[in-house]
């Protein structure tokens, strides 16, 4: 018998593991689709209830799809399948996903990977009777009550799981009109909810493949070519490349994490390890630091754009990339909270959490990587740039519902405000800013620059010492 192990590959369409197992059924045995609810994994600090419910919704639809082609999905509670295979001498065959190189494999550049993906045939088993190839369930699937519950609560406005939801989203976005507007709608939270593709969660859980996305982009570009003149099409191609750039970055982050998985716990630049942690937990600042961290999580920092973003995230499980960077920058730079602490919390808040992308981006923004530029976002300027009239702020920070747009980005005029509507709903007056954002940003930039400079000095000293040793060695030869 073969076990088709579903983990972060929750689909049948364009699924190499599924196709290979179906093709080999006469030689290696019938196929049992399995999803294992692993208690140890569910209890990890980066897993939350919204993730678990999203997965369950996806599995319910996936089981119906498997039944429609003649099989059944087995859901079981137990420890990792990989460990069981190793303990019982069972061969575990892992196939590449997203073109990520593993072990000794050489990473493939994005352009050839994209070109190969666009021309690949995507297999879809739906509508085919494969009943003779499926194994019967060895025992009944576990019920919902048997599955350990992850920490946290669900989010009322999050995306729903399932392949049909992913395809609905894909069909909505991948049109000429949407892709044409994409570069101009992704930065402001007022337009990003509809203007972004919103496919990241479905990619994170393998409900759709990246090849399906690449081919969707290719179809839209082909459609645009047939409808536009040369100048129009040239501009449209730039917009399509703009979208593909982000998929290229996604793959690059994942490849980086594949090679360096310790980035979840350690800084890419070693001299940063423990620095923020020591400052955070020092006897002088611990209580102060915890208060700042709590205020940031609750959306009570006194910075309206930051607080609106965090409250929006708490309800939806999603925010656009620019706003994510702004939140992380504020937490790691202005509040100087340890990067791993920020990343761990936001992992539970982002429905589309993917470790390979998440931890690399957090370190980029926190300044702990080899990337030369410092990504410090001014929380007031970001609000002015992307929510000038304050529509987003007033919706998600009701304490400020009565504040005119011109005053919403003036911290002196938002402190201690309380609209009549918010007062009736039991809100307290809006807090004053918990830090001086300009002073803390400067201090963080100086600190990060000093740490980077010290590493450069060490490296230069090491190179000079190595050069001296080489000269001594050469002299000893003569």
N, C-alpha and C positions, 0 to 999 in steps of 0.2 A: 504493500500500500504506500502511496505517496501522500504527504501532508502539504497542502498549499497554505502556508503560514501567512496570515494577514496581520500586518502591523501598521506601517505607515505607507501601505500600498492598497488602500481600500477601494479597489475597483477590479472589474473584469476586462474592461476595454483598454487596449494598448497595454496589457499586462504581460510582460515576458514570463514571469514565474507561472502564471496561469496557463499561458499558451504552451510552455515547455512541458508542464506536468500533464496537460491533456494529450500532447503529442506522444509522450512516453508511456501512456497508460498500459499498453500491451506488454511492454518490456519491464516496467517498474511497478506496475500495479495501479489499481484504481485510485482516484484522487479524493481526499477528504479536506475540504476547506475548513480552516480552523482560525478562530480568533481567541486568544488567551488573555483574560483579564488578570493581570499580574499584580497581586497585593503590594509587593515591594515597590513596583513602579507607581502604582496609584498613590502610595503614601509619600512619594518624593515631593519636595517643597515647590517644584515648578509645575506640578499637576493640580488642576483645580476642577471644581464641579462642572463648570461650563464646558471644559474640554471633554469630560467624561460623557455628558449628556449629548454633546455634538457627535461624538463617536458612536454612541448608542443609536441615535437617529440614523446615522449612516449605515450601521450594521443591519438595522431593521429593513431598510430598503435593499441593501445588498443581499440579504437572505431571500427576499422576494425575487430578486433578479436571478439568483442561483437556482431557486426552485423552478423558475420559468424555463430553464434549460435542462432540468432533470436532476438537480442535486439538492443538497441541504447544507447550510452553514452550521458548524458546531461551535458553540460558545462555551468556554469552560473557564473556571477559576483555578489558577495554578501559577507556579513559578515559570521563569523564562524557558521557552522552547529550546533555545540554543543550549542552555545548560543541560536540559534533559537529553538532547541529542548526544552531547559529549559524554554524558554519564552512561548512556546505553549503546554507544557505538553506532549511532545512526548518522548517516551522511547528511550534512547540512550544506545545501547548495544555495549560495547567495548571488543574486544577479544585480548588476549595476542599476542605479536609479539616477536620473537627471544628468547622466554622463559624468558622474563624479568618479575620479580615479581613486582606487584603494590599494593599499599596500605598495607593491613595487610598480604598479601601473603608472604610465606617464600621462599627466593631465592633458586633455585636448583643449585647444583654444576654442573660444566661443564661435567665431565665424564658420569653421568647418563643421563643428557640432550642429549649429543651426541649419546649415545647408543640408547636412545628412538627415537631420530630423524632418525637415520640410518634405524631402523626397521619400521618406519611409512610409511603408504601408502600415496603417493602423488597424489592427485586428479587433473585431467586435463580435463576440460570440452570441449576442442576443438574437433570438429567433431560430437558434439551432438546437436540435435535440441531442444533448450530450449525455443522456441518462445512463448509457452503458459504461461511461467512463468515470462516473462518480461512485465513491464508496458509500455504503450506508452508515448512518451515525452509530458509533459503538455504544453510545449511551445518550440520554436526552440532554439537550443544551441546558445550561444553568438558567435560572430565572433571575429577574432584576434584583430580588431581595438577597440573592446569594453573592452578589458582586459588592465588594467593599466600596464605601462611598468616599469620594475624594473630598478634600477640604474646600471650604468656601461655599458660595451660593451661585445659582444660575444668574445670568444677566437677561433682563426682560427683552432687550432689543437686539440681541445677538443674531448672527446668521444661523439658519437651520442646517442641519447636516443632511447628507444624501446626494447621490449623483444627479438626481433630477433638479435639485436646487443649484448645483454647480452649472449644469447645462443651461438652465434658465438665465443665470447670471452671464454666462459666456455669450449666449445669443443676444442678450441685451447690449453688451458692451462692444462686441467685435463687429461693428458696423462702420461705414465710412464716416458718418456724422459724429459718432462718439470718439473715434480715434483721431479725427481731425481736431477736436476740441481738447483732447487729453492733456497736452502740455500746459494749457492755460487754466486747468481746473483742479490740479492735484495739490496745490499749495494751501489754498484756503479751505478751512473746514466747512464753509458755507456751500462750496461746490464739490468738494472731494467725495462726499458720501455717494453722489451719483456719478461724478466725473471720473473716479478711479474704477479700475476693472473689478475690484472686490473679489478677485479670484484667489488671493493669497492663502486663505484658510483651506480651500479645496486642494491647492497644490501642496500645502504643508502635510496633509493627511493622505496624499496620493489618490484622492478621489478623481482627479484628472491628472494627466501626465503633462510634462512640459512640452512634449512633442505635439500634443493636441493644441496647446496654446500657440506654438510656433506656426502650426498649419492654419490656425484661425487667423493669425496676423497675415499670413501669406495670401489667404483667400480675400481678405479685405483689401490688401494692396492691389491684387489682381482686379478686383471689382472697381477700385478707384481709377486704375489705369484705363479701364474701358469707358469711364464717365468724365474724365478730366482732360484739359489741354495740358501741354508740356509744362508750363509754368506752375499750374495748379498741382499737377502730379508731383513735381519736384519738391514743393513745399509739403505735400502730404507724406512723401517718403521720409522727409526729415522728422515728421511727427511719429511715424511708425518706428523709425530708428530710435527715437527718444524713448518710446515704450520698451523696445528690445534692449536698450542700454540697461534698463532696470532689471530685466531678466538676466542679463549678463552679469551684473553686479551680484545678484542673488546667487548665481552659480559660483561666482568667485568666492563669496563669503563661505559657502558650503564647502568648497574645496579647501579653503584655509582651515576651517574647523576640522575637516576630516584629517588633515595632516597634523593639527595641533589641538586635540580635544581638551587639553588641560586649560584652554582659554576660558572655559566655564568658571574656573576657580583661580587662575593665575593670570597676571597681566602679561601681555606680549613683551613689553619692556620690563625686565625683571626688577629694575630699580624702583618701580612703583608698587611692588608687592608689599602689602602691609602698611603703606604710608597713610592712605585715607583711613584705614581701619584703626591705626594707632591714634590718629587725631580724633576719630569718632568716639572711641571708647576710653579716652583719657579721663581721669577723675574730674578734671576741670570742666570738660565739655559734654560728658555722657548724657546728662539730663537734657541739656540744651539740644544736643544732636537728635535725641529720640523725639523731642517735641517737634523739631523741624521735619523729621522724617514722617511723623504722624500727620502733621499739617499738610505736607505734600500729598500723601496718600488720600487724604480726605477732601482735598480741594479747598484748603483753608489757609493758603499762604499769604493772602493779601495781594496777590498778583492776578487780576481778573482773567487774563487769557490762559494762564497756567491752570487756574482753578476750574475754569469752564472745560478745558481739555480733560482734566482728570475726572471730573464728574461725568462728562460725556463718555469717557472710556469705561467708567464703572457701570454704566447702563448698557453699553453696546458691545464691549469687548473689541472695539476697533477704533483706530484713529489713523489719519493719513500720515505719510512718512515724515513730512516736514514737522508736523506737530509732535510726533514721537521724538524726533531729534531735539525739539525745543524742551520737552519734558525731561529727557535724559540729561541734557545740558544743564538745565536749572538744578536738577538733583545732584549731579556729580561735580559741577563747577561752582554754582552759587551757594549750594548747601554743603558741598564737599562730602557727600555721603559716599561710602565705598561703592565702587562700580558693581561688584558682585551682589551687594545687597539690593541695589536698584534693579539690576537685571533679574534677580530672583523674584522680586515682587511683581515686576511687569510681565514676567513669564506667565504668571497666573492670571493677569488681566487681559493679555492679548490672546484672543481666540486662535489667531493664526500663528501662535508661538512655534517657531522652528529653531531648535538649539543652534544649528549650524549657521543661521543668519543672525539670530538674536544676540548672541554673546560677542560676535565679532563687531557688529554695529555699535554695541554699547561701549566697547573698548575704543573704537574709533572716535566716538564723541567725547569720551572721558580723557582722551589724549594719551592713552597708555599703549599706543601702537607705534609702528614705524612710519605711519602716515605723517607727512611733514606739517600739514596745516592744522591749526587748532579750530575745532568746530564749537565755538562758544556763541550761543544764540541769546540775544538780548530779549528778555521776555516781554518788555514793553514795546519795543520796536516790532517784534513779531506780531503783536496784537494790532498795532497800527497798520502794518503792511498787509495783513491777511484778514482782518475783521475791523476795518476802519470805522464803520458805522455801529459796530457792537451787536449785530444781530445774534451771533453765536454766543457771545458773553451773556447778553440779557436772557437768552433762552435757558442757559445752563447754570447761571448764577442769579437766581431770582431776587436775591437781596438787592441787586443793582438794576432791577427792571425799570426803575424810574429815572435812572441816570442818563442824560443825553449822550449821544455817541461821542461828541467832542470832549466829554469829561471822563469817559470810561477808561482812557489810557493815561489819566493823570492820577497817580496813586494817592496824592494828597486829597483828592476829591472823591475817592471811592472808599477810603477808610471810614469805618463805623456807619456806613449808609445802610438803610433797611427800608425797602419798599413796603407799601401798605399790603400788597398781595403776599409778600414773603412773611410779613409779620403775622398775618392771619393764618398762615400755614405753619407757624411755630418756629420760624428761623430766628437766629440771633443776628445782631448787627454784623455786617461784613468786617473782617479783621483788617488791621493795618498791615503793611508789608512786613514780613518777618525778618528780612535782611535788606541791606542796601545793595541792589543788584549790580550797580556799577563798581562799587568798591570790592564786592566779593568776586566779581568776574576778573578784575585786575589782579587780585590776590591769587586767584586760581591760575590765571595765565602765567604769572610770575613763578609760581610754585612748579607748575608743569615744565616751563621752560628751563628752570634751574635743574630739575631732575634729569631732563633730556641732555642738558649741557654737561652735567656731571658724567653721564654715560659716554658722551662724545669724548670728553677728556680722558676717561679711562681707556676707551678704545684707541685713542691717539697715542696714549702712553704705552699701551700694549703693542701697537704697531712699531713705535720707535724702539722699544725694548727688543722686539723681535728682529728689527733691522740691525741693532747693535750686536745681538747674538749671532746673526748671520755673518756680519763682518768679522767678528772674532773667530768664527768657524772657518771662514775663508782664509783668514790670516794664518790660522794654525795649519792649514793645508800646505802653505808655502813657507 
